[in-house]
Every structure is written in structure tokens, then in C-alpha cells.
Amino acid sequence: MIVIEKKVVVKLEKSLKIDFLLSNPKKFKEELGETKQKLIS
């Protein structure tokens, strides 16, 4: 049950983040850079 809830929360956070980032392109690029670094490391 908790796992499913976590997935939903992550999805909500992602969609909220995307909405926020779309309205703030500079921040969007910064976040993308950070995400890439996390994926590489």
C-alpha cells in the first residue's frame, strides 16, 4: 500500500514540478543539469 502511495506522490511532485518549471525556463535548465549529474553519478 505504502509503495503505491509513494508512486502517486512522486507522480504528483513531478507534474507539479513540470508545471512550475515550464513557467520558469531558467530554473528548468538548472534542474535538468542537476538531474543529469545525479543520473551519471
Protein Blocks (a to p, Z undefined) as FASTA:
>chain_A
ZZmmmmmmmmmmmmmmmmmmmmmmmlmmmmmmmmmmmmmZZ
